[in-house]
């Protein structure tokens, strides 16, 4: 899988992508990531990529010209399955969407910055506008990292244990994983549940399903109180 990322500040992602799961996936040639500096496609002495919004208001808006240029240039070399832009108005990103994207080959991500991006970029170039949650981030690069991590770990071979991704939270019906325990059996007078020590896998699975469901119901209840 190939990710092309258009960013107003590539330094944010450059350092992050050199470590952890994504870095290992790149070294295994399971994914490739190419960063494209938006300023390289801006014109003028100062390579301006933003401007004040029409109609007034606070903040600066990413200009359409450099974004159109970089996307046009990249499309000459690659046929993208999706062109993604992250925004609060987008469709909520979840595990089922991550599963869907993990089956694609080429994804282009346009990272927002400042107050927003010219709407003509979204209406003409973007195929999927996505939100990773109801909160505000300083830039789309952070959302891009979250997206790439969630999608990449589903690609066969990225994780050391292939089954881990299948049994993750939100992959099961209840939406959450069951409580996990490891050695020692007793710590600070807290004991591992007896059923997990029993060796009875049928009873263990029943216990795990019940606990996962209890977690799910608890979170649903807490969310309704907000």
Buried (B, 14 or more C-beta within 10 A) or exposed (E): BBBBBBBBBBEBBEEBBEEEBBEBBBEEEBBEBEBBBBBBBBEEEEEBBBEEBEEEEEEBBBBBBBBBBBBEEBBEEBEBBBBBBBBEEBEEBEBEBBBEBBEEEBBBBBBBBBBBBBEEBBEEBBEBBBBBEEEEBEBBBBBBBBBBBBBBBBBEEBBEEEEEBEEBBBBBEBBBBBBEEEEEEEEEEEEBEEBBEEEEEEEBEEBBBEBBBBBBEEEEEEEEEE
